[in-house]
Amino acid sequence: MRSPVVVLALAATLLTGCTAEAASRAVGDGVTRAEAEVLAELLVRDQRAGGADFVVTAPYRDGVVLTLTGEIDFRDGVGRAEAVTTFGTDREDDVRTLFFTADSVWIGDVPGLPEALAAEGAWDATYVRRPMTGPEDDGGPLLTDVLFQLVLDLAAPRADEPESFLGPDYSWQGQRSIDSRLATVFGLRDGRTVAVGAADDLLLQFGTPLQGGAFDATVTLADHGRRTVELPADEETVDATDHPEIAEQLGL
């Protein structure tokens, strides 16, 4: 086992090398071939890791921020999140528990939901399941669903071609700390950014403009590893398509 002194010395050497490399480059410089290979495998590494904890922030109106905090099982495509909407006023935060897959969303902890379900005879149910919304739906997809899909898309079974990251739309944006982890940040096309862990080449953060650039959503990943997310049981769930009056009444 290495002594603490040796470990600290190695860490200092690695950080010194990273700092020296960063000092020799300017923000906006092109992606190197080695970096392109790391970026090409980024989503595959998430898939292999199995999952991660995540935090998504989306300040979608003045003073209003939607924050999703949870975990994602990348292999099975199942996630769980606490959704908190803060309004920046005296209005109380809106808090809900949500589960999601690529096809469906389960919604719980909605004020008035237990009473509405009981009135329909669903005494044991605590969640309403509805389809995941998309561009084809009237009014477009719901913001929560856009963010859920964003998280689900951060894993892939196959790598991209490294050459695709060597064009003018991709650039080196420097290094910074994300939750005490040193990361290298890259600019991608269409205003997106990605931060890659300097120590392990894992995806630490992804940012993208939404709604035509009206605001940015940021996904931060941590503690990559296998996850198992259990969806609400059938007896705990009612289908929104079978109870449209509940969905309309509660804005689900």
BELZI-V802310 format. One record per pair of residues at least 6 apart in sequence whose ideal C-beta (glycine too) atoms are under 7 Angstrom apart, sorted by the first residue. I is the first residue (numbers start at 1). J is the second residue. Records with the same first field share a line. If there is no record, write none. Layout:
BEGIN
I->J + J
END
This chain:
BEGIN
18->175 + 182 + 198
22->174 + 175
25->172
27->173 + 174
28->171
29->171 + 172
30->171
31->39 + 165 + 166 + 170 + 171 + 172 + 186
33->162
36->162 + 165 + 166
37->162
38->196 + 201
39->165 + 186
40->159 + 160 + 161 + 162 + 165
41->159
42->196 + 203
43->154 + 155 + 156
44->156 + 158 + 159
45->201 + 202
46->52 + 74 + 154 + 155 + 203
47->74 + 75 + 155 + 156 + 157
49->224 + 225
50->74 + 75 + 225 + 226 + 227
51->71 + 72 + 73 + 74 + 225 + 226 + 227
52->72 + 221 + 222 + 223 + 224
53->71 + 222 + 223
54->70 + 71 + 72 + 151 + 219 + 220 + 221
55->67 + 69 + 220
56->67 + 68 + 147 + 151 + 217 + 218 + 219
57->65 + 67 + 218
58->65 + 66 + 143 + 147 + 210 + 215 + 217
59->65 + 215
60->66 + 143 + 215
63->87 + 88 + 89
64->85 + 87 + 88
65->86
66->83 + 85 + 143
67->84
68->81 + 83 + 147
69->81 + 82
70->79 + 80 + 81 + 82
71->79 + 80 + 227 + 229
72->79 + 151 + 227
73->79 + 227 + 228 + 229
74->155
77->101 + 102 + 152
78->101 + 229 + 231
79->99 + 100 + 148 + 151 + 229
80->99 + 229
81->98
82->95 + 97
83->96 + 98 + 144
84->93 + 95
85->93 + 94
86->93
95->109
96->107 + 108 + 109 + 110
97->108 + 109
98->105 + 106 + 107 + 144
99->106 + 231 + 232
100->148
102->132 + 152
103->131 + 132
104->129 + 130 + 131 + 132
105->130 + 132 + 145
106->127 + 129 + 231 + 232 + 237
107->127 + 128 + 252
108->126 + 127
110->250 + 252
112->250
113->128 + 250
114->126
116->246 + 249 + 250
117->125 + 238 + 246
120->243 + 246
122->238
124->235 + 236
125->236 + 237 + 238
126->236
127->232 + 236 + 237
128->238 + 240 + 246 + 247 + 252
129->237 + 239 + 240
130->240 + 247 + 252
132->145
133->141 + 142 + 145
134->141
135->141
146->210
147->217
150->217 + 219
151->219
154->203 + 206 + 219
169->188 + 189
170->186 + 187 + 188
171->186 + 187
172->186
173->185 + 186 + 187 + 193
174->185
175->182 + 183 + 184 + 185 + 198
176->183 + 185
178->195 + 204 + 205 + 220
179->222
181->197 + 204
182->198 + 199
183->195 + 196 + 197 + 198 + 204 + 205
184->196 + 198
185->193 + 195
186->193 + 194
187->193
188->194
191->209 + 213
192->207 + 208
193->207
194->203 + 206
195->204 + 205
196->203 + 204
197->204
202->224
203->221
204->220 + 221
205->218 + 219 + 220
206->219
207->216 + 218
208->216 + 217
209->216
210->217
240->247 + 252
END
